[in-house]
């Protein structure tokens, strides 16, 4: 699992399965998108306006990559 945060776009992406080739994006709620792989398996979660929706400071205990 990897967590990537893009400060410029305020987008948080949680990748649960980087090997998934074909995905279908499904909007769960306004600004939260699930990436579904084979058999509707969740392979990624995209959160728009992440600083409003998630306590980003709590992610400090998780190893993550920050995109400039």
PDB file of N, CA, C, O and CB in Angstrom:
ATOM      1  N   UNK A   1       0.847  -1.166   0.000  1.00  0.00           N
ATOM      2  CA  UNK A   1       0.000   0.000   0.000  1.00  0.00           C
ATOM      3  C   UNK A   1       0.895   1.232   0.000  1.00  0.00           C
ATOM      4  O   UNK A   1       1.888   1.296   0.725  1.00  0.00           O
ATOM      5  CB  UNK A   1      -0.965  -0.004   1.216  1.00  0.00           C
ATOM      6  N   UNK A   2       0.527   2.208  -0.824  1.00  0.00           N
ATOM      7  CA  UNK A   2       1.234   3.485  -0.811  1.00  0.00           C
ATOM      8  C   UNK A   2       0.215   4.609  -0.694  1.00  0.00           C
ATOM      9  O   UNK A   2      -0.902   4.525  -1.203  1.00  0.00           O
ATOM     10  CB  UNK A   2       2.109   3.658  -2.087  1.00  0.00           C
ATOM     11  N   UNK A   3       0.637   5.658  -0.010  1.00  0.00           N
ATOM     12  CA  UNK A   3      -0.197   6.843   0.143  1.00  0.00           C
ATOM     13  C   UNK A   3       0.579   8.004  -0.455  1.00  0.00           C
ATOM     14  O   UNK A   3       1.715   8.271  -0.063  1.00  0.00           O
ATOM     15  CB  UNK A   3      -0.575   7.110   1.654  1.00  0.00           C
ATOM     16  N   UNK A   4      -0.040   8.694  -1.408  1.00  0.00           N
ATOM     17  CA  UNK A   4       0.598   9.821  -2.082  1.00  0.00           C
ATOM     18  C   UNK A   4      -0.270  11.048  -1.914  1.00  0.00           C
ATOM     19  O   UNK A   4      -1.482  10.999  -2.121  1.00  0.00           O
ATOM     20  CB  UNK A   4       0.837   9.519  -3.583  1.00  0.00           C
ATOM     21  N   UNK A   5       0.360  12.154  -1.534  1.00  0.00           N
ATOM     22  CA  UNK A   5      -0.374  13.409  -1.394  1.00  0.00           C
ATOM     23  C   UNK A   5       0.253  14.455  -2.300  1.00  0.00           C
ATOM     24  O   UNK A   5       1.460  14.693  -2.242  1.00  0.00           O
ATOM     25  CB  UNK A   5      -0.383  13.892   0.083  1.00  0.00           C
ATOM     26  N   UNK A   6      -0.570  15.080  -3.139  1.00  0.00           N
ATOM     27  CA  UNK A   6      -0.127  16.155  -4.018  1.00  0.00           C
ATOM     28  C   UNK A   6      -0.611  17.469  -3.423  1.00  0.00           C
ATOM     29  O   UNK A   6      -1.803  17.775  -3.447  1.00  0.00           O
ATOM     30  CB  UNK A   6      -0.661  15.960  -5.482  1.00  0.00           C
ATOM     31  N   UNK A   7       0.329  18.241  -2.890  1.00  0.00           N
ATOM     32  CA  UNK A   7      -0.004  19.485  -2.196  1.00  0.00           C
ATOM     33  C   UNK A   7      -0.630  20.507  -3.157  1.00  0.00           C
ATOM     34  O   UNK A   7      -1.543  21.235  -2.768  1.00  0.00           O
ATOM     35  CB  UNK A   7       1.255  20.079  -1.537  1.00  0.00           C
ATOM     36  N   UNK A   8      -0.146  20.568  -4.409  1.00  0.00           N
ATOM     37  CA  UNK A   8      -0.669  21.538  -5.377  1.00  0.00           C
ATOM     38  C   UNK A   8      -2.142  21.318  -5.682  1.00  0.00           C
ATOM     39  O   UNK A   8      -2.922  22.268  -5.727  1.00  0.00           O
ATOM     40  CB  UNK A   8       0.127  21.470  -6.660  1.00  0.00           C
ATOM     41  N   UNK A   9      -2.517  20.068  -5.890  1.00  0.00           N
ATOM     42  CA  UNK A   9      -3.901  19.759  -6.257  1.00  0.00           C
ATOM     43  C   UNK A   9      -4.746  19.335  -5.063  1.00  0.00           C
ATOM     44  O   UNK A   9      -5.953  19.128  -5.195  1.00  0.00           O
ATOM     45  CB  UNK A   9      -3.925  18.668  -7.301  1.00  0.00           C
ATOM     46  N   UNK A  10      -4.112  19.205  -3.888  1.00  0.00           N
ATOM     47  CA  UNK A  10      -4.785  18.767  -2.661  1.00  0.00           C
ATOM     48  C   UNK A  10      -5.484  17.432  -2.873  1.00  0.00           C
ATOM     49  O   UNK A  10      -6.629  17.234  -2.467  1.00  0.00           O
ATOM     50  CB  UNK A  10      -5.798  19.823  -2.195  1.00  0.00           C
ATOM     51  N   UNK A  11      -4.751  16.510  -3.529  1.00  0.00           N
ATOM     52  CA  UNK A  11      -5.284  15.193  -3.847  1.00  0.00           C
ATOM     53  C   UNK A  11      -4.522  14.135  -3.060  1.00  0.00           C
ATOM     54  O   UNK A  11      -3.291  14.100  -3.076  1.00  0.00           O
ATOM     55  CB  UNK A  11      -5.199  14.915  -5.366  1.00  0.00           C
ATOM     56  N   UNK A  12      -5.256  13.286  -2.379  1.00  0.00           N
ATOM     57  CA  UNK A  12      -4.682  12.166  -1.646  1.00  0.00           C
ATOM     58  C   UNK A  12      -5.046  10.892  -2.390  1.00  0.00           C
ATOM     59  O   UNK A  12      -6.214  10.665  -2.709  1.00  0.00           O
ATOM     60  CB  UNK A  12      -5.190  12.124  -0.163  1.00  0.00           C
ATOM     61  N   UNK A  13      -4.044  10.058  -2.669  1.00  0.00           N
ATOM     62  CA  UNK A  13      -4.303   8.801  -3.362  1.00  0.00           C
ATOM     63  C   UNK A  13      -3.739   7.666  -2.538  1.00  0.00           C
ATOM     64  O   UNK A  13      -2.563   7.669  -2.172  1.00  0.00           O
ATOM     65  CB  UNK A  13      -3.692   8.805  -4.785  1.00  0.00           C
ATOM     66  N   UNK A  14      -4.592   6.690  -2.248  1.00  0.00           N
ATOM     67  CA  UNK A  14      -4.188   5.494  -1.519  1.00  0.00           C
ATOM     68  C   UNK A  14      -4.238   4.340  -2.506  1.00  0.00           C
ATOM     69  O   UNK A  14      -5.303   3.957  -2.989  1.00  0.00           O
ATOM     70  CB  UNK A  14      -5.110   5.229  -0.264  1.00  0.00           C
ATOM     71  N   UNK A  15      -3.071   3.797  -2.794  1.00  0.00           N
ATOM     72  CA  UNK A  15      -2.978   2.690  -3.748  1.00  0.00           C
ATOM     73  C   UNK A  15      -2.889   1.387  -2.960  1.00  0.00           C
ATOM     74  O   UNK A  15      -1.934   1.162  -2.217  1.00  0.00           O
ATOM     75  CB  UNK A  15      -1.740   2.857  -4.703  1.00  0.00           C
ATOM     76  N   UNK A  16      -3.883   0.544  -3.129  1.00  0.00           N
ATOM     77  CA  UNK A  16      -3.930  -0.731  -2.418  1.00  0.00           C
ATOM     78  C   UNK A  16      -3.342  -1.873  -3.232  1.00  0.00           C
ATOM     79  O   UNK A  16      -2.878  -2.865  -2.668  1.00  0.00           O
ATOM     80  CB  UNK A  16      -5.354  -1.059  -2.042  1.00  0.00           C
ATOM     81  N   UNK A  17      -3.357  -1.741  -4.557  1.00  0.00           N
ATOM     82  CA  UNK A  17      -2.833  -2.793  -5.422  1.00  0.00           C
ATOM     83  C   UNK A  17      -2.211  -2.168  -6.664  1.00  0.00           C
ATOM     84  O   UNK A  17      -2.910  -1.926  -7.648  1.00  0.00           O
ATOM     85  CB  UNK A  17      -3.948  -3.793  -5.814  1.00  0.00           C
ATOM     86  N   UNK A  18      -0.895  -1.901  -6.632  1.00  0.00           N
ATOM     87  CA  UNK A  18      -0.247  -1.268  -7.773  1.00  0.00           C
ATOM     88  C   UNK A  18      -0.165  -2.155  -9.013  1.00  0.00           C
ATOM     89  O   UNK A  18       0.137  -1.662 -10.100  1.00  0.00           O
ATOM     90  CB  UNK A  18       1.125  -0.843  -7.385  1.00  0.00           C
ATOM     91  N   UNK A  19      -0.426  -3.443  -8.871  1.00  0.00           N
ATOM     92  CA  UNK A  19      -0.343  -4.347 -10.021  1.00  0.00           C
ATOM     93  C   UNK A  19      -1.616  -4.356 -10.860  1.00  0.00           C
ATOM     94  O   UNK A  19      -1.632  -4.935 -11.946  1.00  0.00           O
ATOM     95  CB  UNK A  19      -0.043  -5.749  -9.549  1.00  0.00           C
ATOM     96  N   UNK A  20      -2.679  -3.726 -10.377  1.00  0.00           N
ATOM     97  CA  UNK A  20      -3.943  -3.707 -11.130  1.00  0.00           C
ATOM     98  C   UNK A  20      -3.747  -2.948 -12.435  1.00  0.00           C
ATOM     99  O   UNK A  20      -3.281  -1.808 -12.430  1.00  0.00           O
ATOM    100  CB  UNK A  20      -5.086  -3.059 -10.291  1.00  0.00           C
ATOM    101  N   UNK A  21      -4.093  -3.562 -13.529  1.00  0.00           N
ATOM    102  CA  UNK A  21      -3.891  -2.965 -14.852  1.00  0.00           C
ATOM    103  C   UNK A  21      -5.114  -2.179 -15.304  1.00  0.00           C
ATOM    104  O   UNK A  21      -4.997  -1.012 -15.678  1.00  0.00           O
ATOM    105  CB  UNK A  21      -3.565  -4.047 -15.876  1.00  0.00           C
ATOM    106  N   UNK A  22      -6.259  -2.794 -15.274  1.00  0.00           N
ATOM    107  CA  UNK A  22      -7.487  -2.145 -15.733  1.00  0.00           C
ATOM    108  C   UNK A  22      -8.343  -1.814 -14.520  1.00  0.00           C
ATOM    109  O   UNK A  22      -8.661  -2.683 -13.709  1.00  0.00           O
ATOM    110  CB  UNK A  22      -8.270  -3.052 -16.736  1.00  0.00           C
ATOM    111  N   UNK A  23      -8.711  -0.534 -14.410  1.00  0.00           N
ATOM    112  CA  UNK A  23      -9.542  -0.107 -13.291  1.00  0.00           C
ATOM    113  C   UNK A  23     -10.723   0.697 -13.800  1.00  0.00           C
ATOM    114  O   UNK A  23     -10.677   1.305 -14.869  1.00  0.00           O
ATOM    115  CB  UNK A  23      -8.725   0.719 -12.285  1.00  0.00           C
ATOM    116  N   UNK A  24     -11.767   0.682 -13.016  1.00  0.00           N
ATOM    117  CA  UNK A  24     -12.956   1.485 -13.284  1.00  0.00           C
ATOM    118  C   UNK A  24     -13.108   2.445 -12.118  1.00  0.00           C
ATOM    119  O   UNK A  24     -13.121   2.027 -10.961  1.00  0.00           O
ATOM    120  CB  UNK A  24     -14.244   0.590 -13.472  1.00  0.00           C
ATOM    121  N   UNK A  25     -13.223   3.739 -12.421  1.00  0.00           N
ATOM    122  CA  UNK A  25     -13.415   4.739 -11.371  1.00  0.00           C
ATOM    123  C   UNK A  25     -14.888   4.876 -11.052  1.00  0.00           C
ATOM    124  O   UNK A  25     -15.719   5.034 -11.947  1.00  0.00           O
ATOM    125  CB  UNK A  25     -12.829   6.099 -11.790  1.00  0.00           C
ATOM    126  N   UNK A  26     -15.204   4.813  -9.772  1.00  0.00           N
ATOM    127  CA  UNK A  26     -16.575   4.949  -9.306  1.00  0.00           C
ATOM    128  C   UNK A  26     -16.605   5.994  -8.199  1.00  0.00           C
ATOM    129  O   UNK A  26     -15.927   5.856  -7.181  1.00  0.00           O
ATOM    130  CB  UNK A  26     -17.141   3.584  -8.808  1.00  0.00           C
ATOM    131  N   UNK A  27     -17.399   7.040  -8.409  1.00  0.00           N
ATOM    132  CA  UNK A  27     -17.484   8.089  -7.399  1.00  0.00           C
ATOM    133  C   UNK A  27     -18.353   7.602  -6.246  1.00  0.00           C
ATOM    134  O   UNK A  27     -19.547   7.354  -6.412  1.00  0.00           O
ATOM    135  CB  UNK A  27     -18.054   9.402  -8.005  1.00  0.00           C
ATOM    136  N   UNK A  28     -17.739   7.471  -5.083  1.00  0.00           N
ATOM    137  CA  UNK A  28     -18.436   7.003  -3.896  1.00  0.00           C
ATOM    138  C   UNK A  28     -19.300   8.126  -3.328  1.00  0.00           C
ATOM    139  O   UNK A  28     -20.491   7.938  -3.077  1.00  0.00           O
ATOM    140  CB  UNK A  28     -17.434   6.497  -2.838  1.00  0.00           C
ATOM    141  N   UNK A  29     -18.699   9.278  -3.131  1.00  0.00           N
ATOM    142  CA  UNK A  29     -19.391  10.501  -2.729  1.00  0.00           C
ATOM    143  C   UNK A  29     -18.705  11.637  -3.466  1.00  0.00           C
ATOM    144  O   UNK A  29     -17.697  11.422  -4.139  1.00  0.00           O
ATOM    145  CB  UNK A  29     -19.364  10.718  -1.154  1.00  0.00           C
ATOM    146  N   UNK A  30     -19.236  12.832  -3.346  1.00  0.00           N
ATOM    147  CA  UNK A  30     -18.623  13.974  -4.000  1.00  0.00           C
ATOM    148  C   UNK A  30     -17.181  14.128  -3.523  1.00  0.00           C
ATOM    149  O   UNK A  30     -16.943  14.439  -2.356  1.00  0.00           O
ATOM    150  CB  UNK A  30     -19.429  15.258  -3.724  1.00  0.00           C
ATOM    151  N   UNK A  31     -16.229  13.915  -4.412  1.00  0.00           N
ATOM    152  CA  UNK A  31     -14.824  14.085  -4.079  1.00  0.00           C
ATOM    153  C   UNK A  31     -14.096  12.850  -3.596  1.00  0.00           C
ATOM    154  O   UNK A  31     -12.903  12.919  -3.303  1.00  0.00           O
ATOM    155  CB  UNK A  31     -14.707  15.103  -3.069  1.00  0.00           C
ATOM    156  N   UNK A  32     -14.782  11.719  -3.505  1.00  0.00           N
ATOM    157  CA  UNK A  32     -14.139  10.464  -3.106  1.00  0.00           C
ATOM    158  C   UNK A  32     -14.410   9.436  -4.200  1.00  0.00           C
ATOM    159  O   UNK A  32     -15.555   9.085  -4.484  1.00  0.00           O
ATOM    160  CB  UNK A  32     -14.666   9.960  -1.705  1.00  0.00           C
ATOM    161  N   UNK A  33     -13.321   8.966  -4.805  1.00  0.00           N
ATOM    162  CA  UNK A  33     -13.434   8.057  -5.944  1.00  0.00           C
ATOM    163  C   UNK A  33     -12.748   6.742  -5.598  1.00  0.00           C
ATOM    164  O   UNK A  33     -11.617   6.727  -5.114  1.00  0.00           O
ATOM    165  CB  UNK A  33     -12.812   8.685  -7.227  1.00  0.00           C
ATOM    166  N   UNK A  34     -13.447   5.641  -5.852  1.00  0.00           N
ATOM    167  CA  UNK A  34     -12.853   4.314  -5.692  1.00  0.00           C
ATOM    168  C   UNK A  34     -12.367   3.834  -7.042  1.00  0.00           C
ATOM    169  O   UNK A  34     -13.053   4.005  -8.050  1.00  0.00           O
ATOM    170  CB  UNK A  34     -13.868   3.308  -5.081  1.00  0.00           C
ATOM    171  N   UNK A  35     -11.197   3.237  -7.072  1.00  0.00           N
ATOM    172  CA  UNK A  35     -10.712   2.564  -8.267  1.00  0.00           C
ATOM    173  C   UNK A  35     -10.970   1.079  -8.057  1.00  0.00           C
ATOM    174  O   UNK A  35     -10.437   0.468  -7.131  1.00  0.00           O
ATOM    175  CB  UNK A  35      -9.180   2.865  -8.537  1.00  0.00           C
ATOM    176  N   UNK A  36     -11.787   0.510  -8.923  1.00  0.00           N
ATOM    177  CA  UNK A  36     -12.152  -0.899  -8.812  1.00  0.00           C
ATOM    178  C   UNK A  36     -11.442  -1.713  -9.877  1.00  0.00           C
ATOM    179  O   UNK A  36     -11.395  -1.333 -11.047  1.00  0.00           O
ATOM    180  CB  UNK A  36     -13.671  -1.078  -8.929  1.00  0.00           C
ATOM    181  N   UNK A  37     -10.893  -2.834  -9.451  1.00  0.00           N
ATOM    182  CA  UNK A  37     -10.234  -3.743 -10.371  1.00  0.00           C
ATOM    183  C   UNK A  37     -11.130  -4.932 -10.666  1.00  0.00           C
ATOM    184  O   UNK A  37     -12.355  -4.860 -10.568  1.00  0.00           O
ATOM    185  CB  UNK A  37      -8.894  -4.211  -9.803  1.00  0.00           C
ATOM    186  N   UNK A  38     -10.489  -6.005 -11.023  1.00  0.00           N
ATOM    187  CA  UNK A  38     -11.195  -7.239 -11.354  1.00  0.00           C
ATOM    188  C   UNK A  38     -12.084  -7.678 -10.204  1.00  0.00           C
ATOM    189  O   UNK A  38     -11.685  -7.597  -9.043  1.00  0.00           O
ATOM    190  CB  UNK A  38     -10.203  -8.347 -11.705  1.00  0.00           C
ATOM    191  N   UNK A  39     -13.284  -8.142 -10.518  1.00  0.00           N
ATOM    192  CA  UNK A  39     -14.275  -8.596  -9.535  1.00  0.00           C
ATOM    193  C   UNK A  39     -14.662  -7.500  -8.544  1.00  0.00           C
ATOM    194  O   UNK A  39     -14.964  -7.785  -7.385  1.00  0.00           O
ATOM    195  CB  UNK A  39     -13.739  -9.798  -8.778  1.00  0.00           C
ATOM    196  N   UNK A  40     -14.652  -6.247  -9.001  1.00  0.00           N
ATOM    197  CA  UNK A  40     -15.014  -5.087  -8.177  1.00  0.00           C
ATOM    198  C   UNK A  40     -14.173  -4.967  -6.912  1.00  0.00           C
ATOM    199  O   UNK A  40     -14.643  -4.478  -5.884  1.00  0.00           O
ATOM    200  CB  UNK A  40     -16.471  -5.162  -7.799  1.00  0.00           C
ATOM    201  N   UNK A  41     -12.958  -5.408  -6.998  1.00  0.00           N
ATOM    202  CA  UNK A  41     -12.024  -5.318  -5.869  1.00  0.00           C
ATOM    203  C   UNK A  41     -11.476  -3.891  -5.804  1.00  0.00           C
ATOM    204  O   UNK A  41     -11.034  -3.359  -6.822  1.00  0.00           O
ATOM    205  CB  UNK A  41     -10.855  -6.364  -6.012  1.00  0.00           C
ATOM    206  N   UNK A  42     -11.495  -3.265  -4.629  1.00  0.00           N
ATOM    207  CA  UNK A  42     -10.977  -1.909  -4.478  1.00  0.00           C
ATOM    208  C   UNK A  42      -9.456  -1.952  -4.554  1.00  0.00           C
ATOM    209  O   UNK A  42      -8.802  -2.625  -3.757  1.00  0.00           O
ATOM    210  CB  UNK A  42     -11.449  -1.273  -3.137  1.00  0.00           C
ATOM    211  N   UNK A  43      -8.901  -1.222  -5.525  1.00  0.00           N
ATOM    212  CA  UNK A  43      -7.456  -1.195  -5.706  1.00  0.00           C
ATOM    213  C   UNK A  43      -6.867   0.183  -5.423  1.00  0.00           C
ATOM    214  O   UNK A  43      -5.650   0.330  -5.314  1.00  0.00           O
ATOM    215  CB  UNK A  43      -7.103  -1.625  -7.113  1.00  0.00           C
ATOM    216  N   UNK A  44      -7.737   1.199  -5.303  1.00  0.00           N
ATOM    217  CA  UNK A  44      -7.255   2.534  -4.999  1.00  0.00           C
ATOM    218  C   UNK A  44      -8.374   3.438  -4.516  1.00  0.00           C
ATOM    219  O   UNK A  44      -9.547   3.218  -4.817  1.00  0.00           O
ATOM    220  CB  UNK A  44      -6.591   3.138  -6.213  1.00  0.00           C
ATOM    221  N   UNK A  45      -7.989   4.461  -3.760  1.00  0.00           N
ATOM    222  CA  UNK A  45      -8.946   5.442  -3.256  1.00  0.00           C
ATOM    223  C   UNK A  45      -8.363   6.823  -3.525  1.00  0.00           C
ATOM    224  O   UNK A  45      -7.236   7.116  -3.127  1.00  0.00           O
ATOM    225  CB  UNK A  45      -9.247   5.231  -1.722  1.00  0.00           C
ATOM    226  N   UNK A  46      -9.130   7.665  -4.196  1.00  0.00           N
ATOM    227  CA  UNK A  46      -8.709   9.020  -4.526  1.00  0.00           C
ATOM    228  C   UNK A  46      -9.595   9.992  -3.757  1.00  0.00           C
ATOM    229  O   UNK A  46     -10.822   9.901  -3.811  1.00  0.00           O
ATOM    230  CB  UNK A  46      -8.783   9.282  -6.067  1.00  0.00           C
ATOM    231  N   UNK A  47      -8.967  10.926  -3.041  1.00  0.00           N
ATOM    232  CA  UNK A  47      -9.726  11.887  -2.246  1.00  0.00           C
ATOM    233  C   UNK A  47      -9.352  13.298  -2.705  1.00  0.00           C
ATOM    234  O   UNK A  47      -8.212  13.735  -2.547  1.00  0.00           O
ATOM    235  CB  UNK A  47      -9.449  11.701  -0.713  1.00  0.00           C
ATOM    236  N   UNK A  48     -10.332  13.996  -3.274  1.00  0.00           N
ATOM    237  CA  UNK A  48     -10.142  15.375  -3.709  1.00  0.00           C
ATOM    238  C   UNK A  48     -10.356  16.307  -2.525  1.00  0.00           C
ATOM    239  O   UNK A  48     -11.083  15.963  -1.592  1.00  0.00           O
ATOM    240  CB  UNK A  48     -11.105  15.732  -4.872  1.00  0.00           C
ATOM    241  N   UNK A  49      -9.734  17.479  -2.550  1.00  0.00           N
ATOM    242  CA  UNK A  49      -9.821  18.422  -1.428  1.00  0.00           C
ATOM    243  C   UNK A  49      -9.474  17.715  -0.122  1.00  0.00           C
ATOM    244  O   UNK A  49     -10.169  17.852   0.885  1.00  0.00           O
ATOM    245  CB  UNK A  49     -11.239  19.047  -1.341  1.00  0.00           C
ATOM    246  N   UNK A  50      -8.394  16.963  -0.164  1.00  0.00           N
ATOM    247  CA  UNK A  50      -8.028  16.084   0.946  1.00  0.00           C
ATOM    248  C   UNK A  50      -7.813  16.827   2.257  1.00  0.00           C
ATOM    249  O   UNK A  50      -8.147  16.302   3.319  1.00  0.00           O
ATOM    250  CB  UNK A  50      -6.784  15.322   0.598  1.00  0.00           C
ATOM    251  N   UNK A  51      -7.265  18.035   2.207  1.00  0.00           N
ATOM    252  CA  UNK A  51      -6.990  18.741   3.455  1.00  0.00           C
ATOM    253  C   UNK A  51      -8.276  19.110   4.194  1.00  0.00           C
ATOM    254  O   UNK A  51      -8.250  19.351   5.401  1.00  0.00           O
ATOM    255  CB  UNK A  51      -6.173  19.996   3.175  1.00  0.00           C
ATOM    256  N   UNK A  52      -9.396  19.156   3.478  1.00  0.00           N
ATOM    257  CA  UNK A  52     -10.699  19.416   4.111  1.00  0.00           C
ATOM    258  C   UNK A  52     -11.322  18.142   4.657  1.00  0.00           C
ATOM    259  O   UNK A  52     -12.099  18.192   5.611  1.00  0.00           O
ATOM    260  CB  UNK A  52     -11.656  20.068   3.113  1.00  0.00           C
ATOM    261  N   UNK A  53     -10.993  17.011   4.068  1.00  0.00           N
ATOM    262  CA  UNK A  53     -11.686  15.757   4.369  1.00  0.00           C
ATOM    263  C   UNK A  53     -10.919  14.828   5.311  1.00  0.00           C
ATOM    264  O   UNK A  53     -11.516  13.988   5.984  1.00  0.00           O
ATOM    265  CB  UNK A  53     -11.969  15.032   3.096  1.00  0.00           C
ATOM    266  N   UNK A  54      -9.595  14.983   5.356  1.00  0.00           N
ATOM    267  CA  UNK A  54      -8.753  14.037   6.087  1.00  0.00           C
ATOM    268  C   UNK A  54      -7.805  14.830   6.986  1.00  0.00           C
ATOM    269  O   UNK A  54      -7.315  15.891   6.601  1.00  0.00           O
ATOM    270  CB  UNK A  54      -7.953  13.109   5.106  1.00  0.00           C
ATOM    271  N   UNK A  55      -7.556  14.314   8.171  1.00  0.00           N
ATOM    272  CA  UNK A  55      -6.557  14.920   9.040  1.00  0.00           C
ATOM    273  C   UNK A  55      -5.187  14.471   8.526  1.00  0.00           C
ATOM    274  O   UNK A  55      -4.684  13.414   8.907  1.00  0.00           O
ATOM    275  CB  UNK A  55      -6.775  14.515  10.557  1.00  0.00           C
ATOM    276  N   UNK A  56      -4.597  15.290   7.658  1.00  0.00           N
ATOM    277  CA  UNK A  56      -3.338  14.911   7.020  1.00  0.00           C
ATOM    278  C   UNK A  56      -2.218  14.720   8.041  1.00  0.00           C
ATOM    279  O   UNK A  56      -1.316  13.913   7.814  1.00  0.00           O
ATOM    280  CB  UNK A  56      -2.932  15.967   5.998  1.00  0.00           C
ATOM    281  N   UNK A  57      -2.256  15.432   9.143  1.00  0.00           N
ATOM    282  CA  UNK A  57      -1.229  15.279  10.175  1.00  0.00           C
ATOM    283  C   UNK A  57      -1.227  13.866  10.752  1.00  0.00           C
ATOM    284  O   UNK A  57      -0.182  13.369  11.171  1.00  0.00           O
ATOM    285  CB  UNK A  57      -1.446  16.300  11.293  1.00  0.00           C
ATOM    286  N   UNK A  58      -2.389  13.221  10.777  1.00  0.00           N
ATOM    287  CA  UNK A  58      -2.452  11.859  11.320  1.00  0.00           C
ATOM    288  C   UNK A  58      -1.772  10.857  10.397  1.00  0.00           C
ATOM    289  O   UNK A  58      -1.481   9.731  10.801  1.00  0.00           O
ATOM    290  CB  UNK A  58      -3.904  11.446  11.551  1.00  0.00           C
ATOM    291  N   UNK A  59      -1.520  11.266   9.163  1.00  0.00           N
ATOM    292  CA  UNK A  59      -0.839  10.373   8.220  1.00  0.00           C
ATOM    293  C   UNK A  59       0.662  10.353   8.432  1.00  0.00           C
ATOM    294  O   UNK A  59       1.367   9.577   7.787  1.00  0.00           O
ATOM    295  CB  UNK A  59      -1.142  10.787   6.796  1.00  0.00           C
ATOM    296  N   UNK A  60       1.165  11.196   9.328  1.00  0.00           N
ATOM    297  CA  UNK A  60       2.600  11.249   9.559  1.00  0.00           C
ATOM    298  C   UNK A  60       3.149   9.930  10.072  1.00  0.00           C
ATOM    299  O   UNK A  60       4.321   9.622   9.858  1.00  0.00           O
ATOM    300  CB  UNK A  60       2.924  12.347  10.533  1.00  0.00           C
ATOM    301  N   UNK A  61       2.325   9.153  10.741  1.00  0.00           N
ATOM    302  CA  UNK A  61       2.782   7.858  11.237  1.00  0.00           C
ATOM    303  C   UNK A  61       2.820   6.805  10.138  1.00  0.00           C
ATOM    304  O   UNK A  61       3.361   5.717  10.332  1.00  0.00           O
ATOM    305  CB  UNK A  61       1.888   7.387  12.365  1.00  0.00           C
ATOM    306  N   UNK A  62       2.242   7.132   8.983  1.00  0.00           N
ATOM    307  CA  UNK A  62       2.244   6.224   7.841  1.00  0.00           C
ATOM    308  C   UNK A  62       3.326   6.700   6.878  1.00  0.00           C
ATOM    309  O   UNK A  62       3.449   7.896   6.615  1.00  0.00           O
ATOM    310  CB  UNK A  62       0.834   6.169   7.140  1.00  0.00           C
ATOM    311  N   UNK A  63       4.105   5.762   6.355  1.00  0.00           N
ATOM    312  CA  UNK A  63       5.111   6.150   5.373  1.00  0.00           C
ATOM    313  C   UNK A  63       4.401   6.470   4.066  1.00  0.00           C
ATOM    314  O   UNK A  63       3.661   5.640   3.537  1.00  0.00           O
ATOM    315  CB  UNK A  63       6.180   5.025   5.173  1.00  0.00           C
ATOM    316  N   UNK A  64       4.628   7.682   3.542  1.00  0.00           N
ATOM    317  CA  UNK A  64       3.957   8.084   2.312  1.00  0.00           C
ATOM    318  C   UNK A  64       4.885   8.936   1.479  1.00  0.00           C
ATOM    319  O   UNK A  64       5.860   9.501   1.975  1.00  0.00           O
ATOM    320  CB  UNK A  64       2.659   8.842   2.613  1.00  0.00           C
ATOM    321  N   UNK A  65       4.559   9.016   0.200  1.00  0.00           N
ATOM    322  CA  UNK A  65       5.322   9.824  -0.739  1.00  0.00           C
ATOM    323  C   UNK A  65       4.571  11.108  -1.000  1.00  0.00           C
ATOM    324  O   UNK A  65       3.360  11.085  -1.223  1.00  0.00           O
ATOM    325  CB  UNK A  65       5.582   9.061  -2.056  1.00  0.00           C
ATOM    326  N   UNK A  66       5.274  12.234  -0.975  1.00  0.00           N
ATOM    327  CA  UNK A  66       4.633  13.510  -1.250  1.00  0.00           C
ATOM    328  C   UNK A  66       5.095  14.011  -2.606  1.00  0.00           C
ATOM    329  O   UNK A  66       6.295  14.093  -2.866  1.00  0.00           O
ATOM    330  CB  UNK A  66       4.946  14.543  -0.143  1.00  0.00           C
ATOM    331  N   UNK A  67       4.152  14.345  -3.465  1.00  0.00           N
ATOM    332  CA  UNK A  67       4.449  14.848  -4.791  1.00  0.00           C
ATOM    333  C   UNK A  67       4.540  16.363  -4.697  1.00  0.00           C
ATOM    334  O   UNK A  67       3.645  17.012  -4.155  1.00  0.00           O
ATOM    335  CB  UNK A  67       3.371  14.401  -5.832  1.00  0.00           C
ATOM    336  N   UNK A  68       5.610  16.919  -5.220  1.00  0.00           N
ATOM    337  CA  UNK A  68       5.818  18.386  -5.129  1.00  0.00           C
ATOM    338  C   UNK A  68       4.825  19.163  -5.927  1.00  0.00           C
ATOM    339  O   UNK A  68       4.875  20.393  -5.946  1.00  0.00           O
ATOM    340  CB  UNK A  68       7.197  18.754  -5.589  1.00  0.00           C
TER     341      UNK A  68
END
